[in-house]
């Protein structure tokens, strides 16, 4: 008869579950001298199983208003003991009207994933709005439950910008998750390695229970394959487009194609969010029309017309003036001397200054306090442990060695500009090329280097990405035809062999730029050689 109760159903879809007449029930009956065909006496209590869980057909009676204060205290203490904010506590006792100790009762289970239906629809007693109570405990009134999400894309500078933004957020006390082409990081600890700039890695960060804020490098490959890992971001940063990169791959053949793809994160800025855009890059600056949020422009030149108009409108801009980074909105200015930002080498490394401007604008948009931003900038040093493959500088027997992952013409030009201001009697460069780039993109890199370096060592890297053996090196050598400065060229098979060859040729006061391919392994190799002296 009880099974005919319309409240009983299968599983957890109804307030009560159907009573199971299974092997356990039959065994319990047999222990009491009964079987399935037995007819109990009038008023006889028949026990079918020794537990009364809802999942096995039990009923629930709400006694919230009757719970003795000491019973409640013991349950709270049990939750604290195992470190849970929300849990179910199971106890065995005769009554909740008096302390557990007085009746030789005890707590038998603390459940991290408790059921709610016994509270929402008890068999007897008053229903309780338990879901509302849980949400109110976890989130303050008006809180939408979302964490700050910062998405970063562009042609160059993405990884450094992501790392610096994450560092600034961490300096403010936020437990920050980050993805980039080096891996997945939670509070600075790498939990996955490799190119993790796609949406799958980003979702892993969003699912991590310890993350208060997330910063994602958003590369074109992941966007094309799966889109974004999030519906909205609080901040979208586009570092630059320039001459582009990877053109000719996956049907992205023009700068316009690339811009349409890269601006996806700008289009997905949340209401009240911020798009951080490079005003010196016309393609990036035009993306301001595609966001539902506000815009912060950044550029080295405060006289940039877009910057001037934006600032006149009382909106946010970030620029450099008197060797200071300036973040301005209306008449309010925040200034940070570039001498206090080690990654810029006192403002000498222009592309790092741009990365810093974008990062500061993003942290500002998240609402990070300026004293924390200054602290984060001061403590972010561009060493190989902090920003691997991003202008890492070493001293080797009195010579300056710089390791960088630059791998397209815009990046090479930026690196040349950076090292021109550094002392170096004889300048050498070690370079390979990515086989999946267009021929002109490969040759253009050595065309640029041939005007700035005395020696060029060409090496064939580990993966030719579809090119025939020796084809990439041949294209690199073609770019050196007619070089105005380069007088010595070598072709070497193997990245580490090329690094060792370059180091062996260095003398006191020389400068060597090594464009690495296998970032972690190459940096480890260079560190070992530096340690050996």
C-alpha positions as MATLAB code, in Angstrom:
seq = 'XXXXXXXXXXXXXXXXXXXXXXXXXXXXXXXXXXXXXXXXXXXXXXXXXXXXXXXXXXXXXXXXXXXXXXXXXXXXXXXXXXXXXXXXXXXXXXXXXXXXXXXXXXXXXXXXXXXXXXXXXXXXXXXXXXXXXXXXXXXXXXXXXXXXXXXXXXXXXXXXXXXXXXXXXXXXXXXXXXXXXXXXXXXXXXXXXXXXXXXXXXXXXXXXXXXXXXXXXXXXXXXXXXXXXXXXXXXXXXXXXXXXXXXXXXXXXXXXXXXXXXXXXXXXXXXXXXXXXXXXXXXXXXXXXXXXXXXXXXXXXXXXXXXXXXXXXXXXXXXXXXXXXXXXXXXXXXXXXXXXXXXXXXXXXXXXXXXXXXXXXXXXXXXXXXXXXXXXXXXXXXXXXXXXXXXXXXXXXXXXXXXXXXXXXXXXXXXXXXXXXXXXXXXXXXXXXXXXXXXXXXXXXXXXXXXXXXXXXXXXXXXXXXXXXXXXXXXXXXXXXXXXXXXXXXXXXXXXXXXXXXXXXXXXXXXXXXXXXXXXXXXXXXXXXXXXX';
ca = [
       0.000    0.000    0.000;
       2.833    2.387    0.877;
       4.361    1.876   -2.564;
       1.225    3.412   -4.080;
       2.108    6.751   -2.449;
       2.505    9.190   -5.413;
       5.446   10.820   -3.634;
       7.487    7.663   -4.140;
       9.483    7.250   -7.339;
      12.735    5.920   -8.733;
      16.041    7.452   -7.654;
      16.052   11.032   -6.414;
      13.475   12.496   -8.797;
      10.699   12.532   -6.180;
      10.533   13.478   -2.516;
      10.452    9.774   -1.511;
      12.017    6.675   -3.048;
      10.181    3.403   -3.590;
      10.771    0.833   -0.852;
      13.122   -1.895   -2.049;
      11.956   -5.467   -1.581;
      15.343   -6.957   -2.398;
      17.784   -9.535   -1.018;
      18.597   -7.304    1.945;
      14.899   -6.985    2.803;
      14.354  -10.738    2.476;
      17.391  -11.491    4.684;
      16.168   -9.026    7.326;
      12.725  -10.700    7.316;
      14.271  -14.163    7.569;
      16.285  -13.105   10.615;
      12.950  -12.375   12.278;
      11.272  -15.584   11.173;
       9.325  -14.011    8.313;
       9.348  -14.268    4.543;
       7.791  -12.494    1.566;
       4.501  -14.413    1.942;
       4.154  -13.834    5.683;
       1.055  -11.981    6.944;
       2.023   -9.878    9.992;
      -0.297   -9.594   12.953;
      -2.339   -6.454   13.333;
      -0.111   -3.723   14.781;
       3.078   -5.764   14.316;
       6.110   -3.709   13.301;
       7.942   -5.265   10.366;
      11.565   -4.270    9.754;
      12.753   -4.579    6.124;
      16.295   -3.200    6.584;
      18.448   -1.825    9.352;
      18.933    1.644    7.871;
      16.382    4.301    6.980;
      18.039    6.274    4.217;
      15.757    8.109    1.811;
      17.516    6.348   -1.058;
      16.267    2.977    0.212;
      12.709    4.054    0.915;
      12.999    5.754    4.302;
      11.057    8.847    5.362;
      12.242   12.175    6.771;
      10.862   14.241    9.631;
      11.949   17.843   10.028;
      13.016   18.626   13.618;
      15.007   21.815   12.947;
      13.125   23.873   15.513;
      13.634   21.199   18.208;
      17.410   20.646   17.907;
      19.200   21.209   21.209;
      21.894   23.956   20.924;
      24.629   21.562   22.038;
      23.655   19.082   19.326;
      23.973   21.882   16.756;
      27.378   22.844   18.183;
      28.666   19.276   17.865;
      27.551   19.115   14.227;
      29.258   22.427   13.430;
      32.434   21.233   15.165;
      32.411   18.047   13.076;
      32.160   20.094    9.853;
      35.045   22.300   10.967;
      37.100   19.256   11.892;
      37.101   18.010    8.297;
      37.309   21.506    6.770;
      33.893   21.733    5.115;
      31.706   24.823    4.784;
      28.664   22.936    3.479;
      28.018   19.351    4.524;
      25.526   16.894    5.963;
      26.184   15.470    9.427;
      24.705   12.063   10.329;
      24.345   11.198   14.001;
      22.872    8.306   15.946;
      20.926    9.183   19.104;
      17.527    8.666   20.693;
      16.523   12.313   20.435;
      17.796   15.698   19.274;
      16.072   17.325   22.246;
      19.049   16.812   24.558;
      22.853   16.684   24.226;
      24.353   13.693   22.446;
      26.606   12.863   25.385;
      23.650   12.393   27.738;
      22.259    9.594   25.585;
      25.500    7.869   24.513;
      24.933    8.982   20.933;
      27.536    9.947   18.343;
      28.301   11.358   14.906;
      28.770    8.613   12.341;
      29.301   10.501    9.063;
      30.146   13.922    7.636;
      28.957   14.032    4.029;
      30.577   16.515    1.615;
      27.750   16.058   -0.922;
      24.534   15.796    1.120;
      21.095   15.322   -0.356;
      18.657   18.231   -0.059;
      15.247   16.705   -0.733;
      14.656   15.651    2.886;
      14.783   19.343    3.785;
      12.925   20.664    0.753;
      10.079   18.151    1.005;
      10.148   16.242    4.325;
       7.662   13.453    4.859;
       6.584   15.149    8.078;
       7.210   18.638    9.354;
       8.074   21.991    7.843;
       9.915   22.327    4.485;
      13.120   24.358    4.677;
      14.621   26.579    1.893;
      17.971   24.841    2.185;
      19.185   25.834   -1.291;
      18.665   29.500   -0.507;
      20.534   29.081    2.795;
      23.515   27.441    1.075;
      23.782   30.121   -1.619;
      23.438   32.892    0.978;
      26.270   31.333    2.971;
      28.575   31.100   -0.040;
      27.814   34.437   -1.678;
      27.094   37.904   -0.334;
      23.916   39.695   -1.397;
      24.311   40.996   -4.943;
      27.276   38.713   -5.694;
      26.814   36.867   -8.989;
      29.243   34.106   -7.972;
      31.665   34.805  -10.806;
      35.407   35.215  -10.384;
      37.428   37.765  -12.382;
      38.396   36.272  -15.739;
      41.051   38.012  -17.861;
      41.561   36.814  -21.448;
      44.695   37.818  -23.373;
      45.335   37.481  -27.092;
      47.452   39.094  -29.803;
      50.420   38.283  -32.011;
      53.283   38.928  -29.589;
      53.613   39.477  -25.848;
      50.705   37.264  -24.811;
      52.561   34.928  -22.476;
      54.517   37.640  -20.667;
      51.368   39.731  -20.297;
      49.432   36.754  -18.908;
      52.208   35.972  -16.435;
      52.490   39.569  -15.261;
      48.726   40.015  -14.855;
      48.588   36.803  -12.823;
      51.501   38.058  -10.711;
      49.708   41.358  -10.037;
      46.504   39.583   -9.035;
      48.450   37.247   -6.769;
      50.218   40.224   -5.161;
      46.779   41.550   -4.227;
      45.956   38.348   -2.348;
      43.852   36.586   -4.993;
      44.488   32.882   -5.546;
      45.114   33.011   -9.270;
      44.929   30.353  -11.953;
      46.715   30.900  -15.270;
      47.093   29.196  -18.630;
      49.651   29.941  -21.321;
      51.888   28.248  -23.863;
      54.080   26.902  -21.031;
      51.393   25.156  -19.002;
      48.619   25.488  -16.437;
      49.458   27.206  -13.149;
      47.525   27.410   -9.879;
      48.950   29.943   -7.422;
      52.272   29.828   -9.246;
      52.567   26.031   -9.216;
      52.551   24.334  -12.606;
      50.057   21.466  -12.668;
      50.273   20.754  -16.409;
      52.947   21.454  -19.012;
      53.046   22.090  -22.740;
      50.996   24.476  -24.836;
      47.940   25.030  -22.646;
      46.585   28.157  -24.331;
      43.322   26.528  -25.393;
      39.858   26.281  -23.835;
      40.299   22.823  -22.316;
      43.103   24.016  -20.048;
      41.133   27.160  -19.212;
      38.163   25.055  -18.149;
      40.418   23.066  -15.830;
      41.363   26.306  -14.095;
      37.741   27.424  -13.815;
      36.849   24.078  -12.235;
      39.659   24.281   -9.672;
      38.274   24.926   -6.164;
      41.219   27.078   -5.046;
      40.972   29.729   -7.775;
      39.744   33.269   -6.984;
      40.784   34.788  -10.341;
      41.803   33.407  -13.733;
      44.077   34.717  -16.497;
      43.993   32.918  -19.844;
      46.266   33.141  -22.849;
      43.803   32.743  -25.699;
      45.512   31.449  -28.815;
      44.022   31.208  -32.286;
      44.230   27.406  -32.487;
      41.958   26.810  -29.510;
      39.525   29.490  -30.663;
      39.210   27.812  -34.045;
      38.836   24.313  -32.597;
      36.518   24.881  -29.644;
      35.852   28.572  -29.083;
      36.147   30.023  -25.586;
      36.104   28.298  -22.198;
      33.845   31.004  -20.751;
      30.722   32.903  -21.741;
      31.941   36.301  -20.545;
      35.211   37.746  -19.271;
      35.698   40.764  -17.051;
      38.741   41.932  -18.997;
      39.936   41.241  -22.554;
      43.467   42.275  -23.546;
      44.691   42.458  -27.156;
      48.424   43.155  -27.152;
      48.955   43.722  -30.894;
      48.254   42.313  -34.348;
      51.085   43.932  -36.325;
      51.980   41.963  -39.430;
      50.301   38.892  -37.953;
      51.556   35.375  -37.440;
      50.531   31.893  -38.594;
      48.924   33.437  -41.694;
      48.008   30.813  -44.258;
      47.048   28.234  -41.632;
      43.489   27.020  -40.961;
      41.989   29.391  -43.545;
      43.308   32.473  -41.723;
      45.097   34.091  -44.652;
      44.862   37.860  -44.101;
      45.227   40.335  -41.253;
      41.497   40.951  -41.491;
      40.829   37.251  -40.947;
      43.164   37.254  -37.971;
      41.552   40.363  -36.481;
      38.066   38.855  -36.729;
      39.302   35.829  -34.810;
      41.279   37.725  -32.174;
      38.467   40.158  -31.404;
      36.227   37.333  -30.185;
      37.387   37.929  -26.617;
      36.601   41.640  -26.987;
      33.097   40.796  -28.136;
      32.665   38.619  -25.060;
      33.546   41.214  -22.432;
      30.770   41.325  -19.846;
      28.579   44.350  -19.258;
      30.613   46.622  -17.016;
      33.842   44.885  -18.061;
      36.873   46.311  -19.834;
      38.634   45.825  -23.167;
      42.344   46.737  -22.974;
      43.508   47.656  -26.473;
      46.763   48.810  -28.097;
      46.044   52.281  -29.490;
      49.257   52.210  -31.545;
      47.992   49.243  -33.572;
      45.170   50.428  -35.880;
      43.695   46.948  -36.262;
      43.545   46.477  -32.490;
      42.285   50.006  -31.806;
      39.347   49.451  -34.155;
      38.147   46.582  -31.939;
      36.815   49.178  -29.493;
      33.634   49.196  -31.564;
      33.052   45.518  -30.801;
      32.783   45.474  -27.013;
      29.817   45.897  -24.719;
      32.151   47.006  -21.923;
      34.373   50.066  -21.567;
      37.811   50.494  -23.177;
      41.263   51.265  -21.804;
      43.752   52.261  -24.490;
      47.519   51.937  -24.013;
      50.431   53.214  -26.098;
      53.963   54.472  -25.554;
      53.110   57.814  -27.135;
      50.732   59.961  -25.096;
      50.282   62.137  -28.173;
      48.619   59.308  -30.097;
      45.355   60.839  -31.432;
      43.252   57.920  -30.214;
      44.771   58.221  -26.759;
      44.278   61.986  -26.659;
      40.596   61.731  -27.645;
      39.957   58.908  -25.191;
      41.563   60.796  -22.341;
      39.661   63.975  -23.196;
      36.468   61.973  -22.805;
      37.477   61.102  -19.235;
      38.178   57.461  -20.038;
      41.153   55.321  -19.074;
      44.534   55.459  -20.823;
      47.970   54.060  -19.972;
      51.127   55.585  -21.473;
      54.758   56.498  -20.748;
      55.926   59.993  -19.865;
      59.286   61.084  -18.389;
      60.292   57.412  -18.112;
      57.270   56.761  -15.914;
      54.291   54.562  -16.587;
      51.171   56.711  -16.265;
      47.629   55.399  -15.802;
      45.195   58.256  -16.181;
      41.457   58.808  -16.078;
      40.304   62.396  -16.245;
      42.437   64.415  -13.849;
      43.459   61.371  -11.799;
      46.902   59.942  -12.518;
      48.835   57.001  -11.098;
      52.575   57.022  -11.889;
      55.142   54.240  -11.595;
      58.813   54.937  -12.471;
      60.046   52.391  -15.011;
      63.189   52.158  -12.917;
      60.988   50.296  -10.423;
      59.799   47.798  -13.057;
      62.729   45.378  -13.539;
      61.286   43.609  -16.553;
      61.621   46.803  -18.618;
      65.314   47.263  -17.747;
      64.707   50.896  -16.819;
      62.432   51.360  -19.825;
      65.051   50.250  -22.368;
      63.117   47.189  -23.575;
      60.233   48.747  -25.478;
      58.157   45.617  -26.033;
      58.318   44.792  -22.335;
      57.117   48.305  -21.527;
      54.102   47.638  -23.766;
      53.469   44.322  -22.006;
      53.620   46.119  -18.657;
      51.167   48.800  -19.816;
      48.658   46.175  -20.939;
      49.071   44.236  -17.686;
      48.641   47.295  -15.493;
      45.508   48.289  -17.414;
      44.079   44.810  -16.856;
      44.853   44.789  -13.122;
      43.350   48.277  -12.853;
      40.191   47.004  -14.563;
      39.909   44.109  -12.101;
      40.047   46.638   -9.265;
      43.466   45.825   -7.807;
      44.714   48.511   -5.396;
      47.566   50.639   -6.716;
      49.915   49.815   -3.870;
      49.535   46.139   -4.794;
      50.095   46.898   -8.486;
      53.321   48.741   -7.650;
      54.464   45.879   -5.438;
      53.710   43.334   -8.159;
      55.600   45.311  -10.809;
      58.606   45.656   -8.532;
      58.735   41.934   -7.730;
      58.187   40.594  -11.255;
      61.684   39.985  -12.581;
      62.080   38.697  -16.123;
      64.181   35.735  -15.159;
      63.897   32.311  -16.731;
      62.032   30.954  -13.695;
      59.424   33.735  -13.752;
      59.024   34.347  -17.490;
      60.800   31.522  -19.316;
      61.805   32.336  -22.881;
      60.878   36.001  -22.548;
      64.038   38.114  -22.764;
      65.945   36.122  -20.147;
      69.392   37.676  -19.626;
      72.497   35.762  -18.494;
      76.140   36.671  -17.914;
      78.519   34.177  -19.504;
      82.233   34.791  -19.057;
      81.718   38.541  -19.252;
      79.450   38.333  -22.304;
      75.723   39.079  -22.304;
      73.487   36.191  -23.387;
      69.779   36.745  -24.028;
      67.344   33.864  -24.550;
      63.967   34.563  -26.135;
      61.168   32.664  -27.856;
      60.564   35.320  -30.543;
      59.539   33.578  -33.755;
      57.963   36.042  -36.187;
      59.158   39.219  -37.939;
      57.457   41.621  -35.512;
      59.010   39.844  -32.523;
      62.457   39.828  -34.166;
      62.224   43.552  -34.926;
      61.229   44.257  -31.308;
      64.158   42.206  -30.021;
      66.601   44.020  -32.312;
      65.347   47.360  -31.002;
      65.771   46.124  -27.438;
      69.348   44.848  -27.791;
      70.521   47.887  -29.758;
      70.527   49.829  -26.503;
      72.638   47.198  -24.744;
      76.454   47.129  -24.907;
      78.068   44.492  -27.118;
      81.412   44.565  -28.950;
      80.563   41.690  -31.257;
      76.946   40.669  -31.707;
      75.809   37.167  -32.605;
      72.420   35.525  -32.947;
      71.271   31.912  -32.953;
      68.057   31.280  -34.876;
      65.854   28.618  -36.404;
      62.424   28.963  -38.001;
      58.999   27.400  -37.647;
      58.226   25.354  -40.720;
      54.504   26.123  -40.661;
      55.133   29.836  -41.403;
      55.043   31.280  -44.896;
      58.339   31.484  -46.821;
      58.349   35.290  -46.619;
      57.795   35.203  -42.848;
      60.858   32.991  -42.398;
      63.189   34.945  -44.707;
      62.058   38.295  -43.306;
      63.366   37.338  -39.862;
      66.961   36.959  -41.058;
      66.604   40.023  -43.288;
      66.068   41.981  -40.070;
      68.845   40.203  -38.176;
      71.374   40.667  -41.003;
      71.311   44.421  -40.403;
      71.966   44.151  -36.649;
      74.282   41.172  -35.958;
      77.862   40.371  -36.922;
      77.413   36.609  -36.741;
      74.346   34.458  -37.461;
      74.188   30.798  -36.519;
      71.334   28.964  -38.228;
      70.093   25.713  -36.768;
      67.483   23.170  -37.748;
      65.138   22.664  -34.805;
      63.502   19.490  -33.550;
      60.287   19.720  -35.587;
      60.200   20.945  -39.170;
      56.374   21.133  -39.158;
      55.863   19.728  -42.631;
      58.993   21.135  -44.272;
      61.627   19.014  -46.000;
      64.926   18.467  -44.220;
      67.067   21.621  -44.555;
      64.328   23.692  -46.176;
      63.860   26.107  -43.255;
      67.586   26.726  -42.876;
      67.799   27.443  -46.619;
      65.039   30.056  -46.315;
      66.809   31.648  -43.352;
      70.069   31.822  -45.325;
      68.212   33.385  -48.255;
      67.151   36.202  -45.955;
      70.814   36.955  -45.236;
      71.653   37.579  -48.893;
      72.793   41.167  -49.106;
      73.009   41.539  -45.303;
      74.648   44.848  -44.482;
      76.282   43.799  -41.199;
      76.520   40.022  -40.967;
      79.944   38.730  -41.960;
      79.863   35.192  -40.528;
      77.138   32.567  -41.079;
      77.074   28.953  -39.907;
      74.543   26.188  -40.419;
      74.219   23.742  -37.509;
      72.049   20.685  -36.966;
      70.518   20.714  -33.503;
      69.478   23.444  -31.096;
      71.818   22.576  -28.225;
      74.772   22.119  -30.557;
      74.087   25.582  -31.952;
      73.871   27.083  -28.454;
      77.188   25.522  -27.448;
      78.821   26.726  -30.665;
      77.630   30.295  -30.067;
      78.792   30.293  -26.452;
      82.217   28.954  -27.436;
      82.765   31.934  -29.744;
      81.914   34.559  -27.119;
      84.505   36.884  -25.631;
      84.332   39.382  -22.819;
      81.974   42.253  -23.763;
      80.173   40.377  -26.570;
      76.404   39.997  -26.870;
      74.560   36.894  -28.056;
      70.812   36.575  -28.727;
      69.611   32.964  -28.700;
      66.173   32.392  -30.211;
      65.186   29.159  -28.499;
      62.722   26.528  -29.670;
      62.458   23.980  -26.819;
      61.986   26.594  -24.127;
      62.388   24.638  -20.885;
      65.130   22.329  -22.152;
      67.082   25.114  -23.885;
      66.983   27.348  -20.819;
      68.145   24.483  -18.633;
      71.018   23.882  -21.065;
      72.041   27.557  -21.013;
      71.861   27.675  -17.207;
      74.100   24.638  -17.010;
      76.683   26.212  -19.313;
      76.576   29.470  -17.332;
      77.049   27.542  -14.073;
      80.018   25.705  -15.579;
      81.568   29.009  -16.583;
];
